Amino acid sequence: MGATEIVFVFVIYLLFFGAKGIPSLAKTIGKATYQFREARNDIQREIMSSAKDITDSAKQVRNEIENAAQLAQRQAKKAQDTLEKSVKPTPD
């Protein structure tokens, strides 16, 4: 809420309830502002937590893919070595 809106609400409140109600208005506005900030902070925490979970999952998947690729390379090298040993050139 901007300053203009606050002044407008304040003037309307004064017209309807008089000066005696100003403390209760201020208290209500304060509580509403606090609750709004808390809700905003809760949402931000939830978003950050979800983002961290997604990042952690992506890292885990990347590590698993890298491990699988390394295993495939080792197995291909073993197969190549085995094939080279079994097909030895004949001496002339």
Backbone torsions as a table, in degrees:
resi	resn	phi	psi	omega
1	MET	NA	132.3	-179.9
2	GLY	-84.1	174.4	-177.9
3	ALA	-63.5	-37.7	-179.4
4	THR	-63.8	-42.6	179.4
5	GLU	-65.0	-39.6	180.0
6	ILE	-63.8	-45.0	178.9
7	VAL	-62.7	-42.3	180.0
8	PHE	-61.8	-46.8	178.4
9	VAL	-61.8	-41.6	179.9
10	PHE	-61.0	-45.2	-179.6
11	VAL	-65.3	-44.8	178.7
12	ILE	-61.9	-42.7	179.4
13	TYR	-61.8	-43.3	177.8
14	LEU	-60.0	-40.6	179.8
15	LEU	-64.1	-40.5	-177.0
16	PHE	-83.8	-41.0	-170.7
17	PHE	-113.9	-12.5	178.5
18	GLY	82.3	178.9	-175.1
19	ALA	-70.7	-22.7	-178.6
20	LYS	-67.1	-24.0	-178.0
21	GLY	-87.8	-1.3	-177.5
22	ILE	-60.8	-44.7	179.1
23	PRO	-60.3	-39.5	179.6
24	SER	-69.8	-34.4	175.9
25	LEU	-63.4	-45.9	179.6
26	ALA	-62.1	-40.3	179.5
27	LYS	-64.8	-43.1	179.6
28	THR	-64.7	-43.5	178.4
29	ILE	-64.0	-41.1	178.2
30	GLY	-61.5	-45.1	178.8
31	LYS	-63.6	-42.7	-179.7
32	ALA	-63.4	-41.5	179.0
33	THR	-63.9	-43.0	179.3
34	TYR	-62.2	-46.3	-179.1
35	GLN	-64.4	-38.0	177.8
36	PHE	-63.3	-45.0	179.4
37	ARG	-64.3	-40.6	178.6
38	GLU	-63.5	-42.8	178.2
39	ALA	-62.6	-42.6	178.4
40	ARG	-61.4	-43.7	-180.0
41	ASN	-65.2	-39.0	177.3
42	ASP	-62.2	-42.4	179.2
43	ILE	-64.6	-43.1	178.8
44	GLN	-62.4	-42.5	178.5
45	ARG	-62.3	-41.5	-179.9
46	GLU	-64.7	-42.3	178.6
47	ILE	-63.8	-44.7	-179.8
48	MET	-64.2	-39.7	178.9
49	SER	-64.2	-43.3	179.1
50	SER	-64.7	-41.5	179.0
51	ALA	-62.8	-40.1	178.7
52	LYS	-64.6	-42.2	178.6
53	ASP	-61.4	-42.6	-179.8
54	ILE	-65.4	-43.0	179.2
55	THR	-62.7	-43.3	178.7
56	ASP	-62.9	-41.4	178.9
57	SER	-64.5	-41.8	179.3
58	ALA	-63.5	-40.5	177.8
59	LYS	-63.4	-41.0	-179.7
60	GLN	-64.3	-43.2	178.9
61	VAL	-63.6	-43.0	178.9
62	ARG	-60.3	-44.0	179.4
63	ASN	-62.6	-40.1	179.4
64	GLU	-65.9	-39.2	178.3
65	ILE	-66.1	-43.2	178.3
66	GLU	-62.0	-41.7	178.5
67	ASN	-63.9	-41.4	178.9
68	ALA	-65.3	-39.5	178.8
69	ALA	-65.2	-41.7	178.4
70	GLN	-64.4	-40.9	178.0
71	LEU	-63.0	-43.0	179.1
72	ALA	-63.2	-39.6	178.2
73	GLN	-64.2	-43.2	179.0
74	ARG	-63.5	-42.4	-179.8
75	GLN	-67.4	-37.7	177.9
76	ALA	-66.1	-39.6	178.1
77	LYS	-63.9	-42.5	178.2
78	LYS	-62.7	-43.1	-179.9
79	ALA	-64.0	-40.5	178.9
80	GLN	-64.6	-45.1	178.9
81	ASP	-61.6	-42.9	179.5
82	THR	-63.1	-42.7	179.9
83	LEU	-65.3	-41.8	179.6
84	GLU	-65.1	-36.3	179.1
85	LYS	-70.3	-35.6	-177.6
86	SER	-77.9	-22.5	178.9
87	VAL	-112.1	71.2	178.9
88	LYS	-83.8	140.5	177.6
89	PRO	-68.9	145.4	178.8
90	THR	-82.3	136.3	179.3
91	PRO	-71.9	143.7	179.6
92	ASP	-93.8	NA	NA
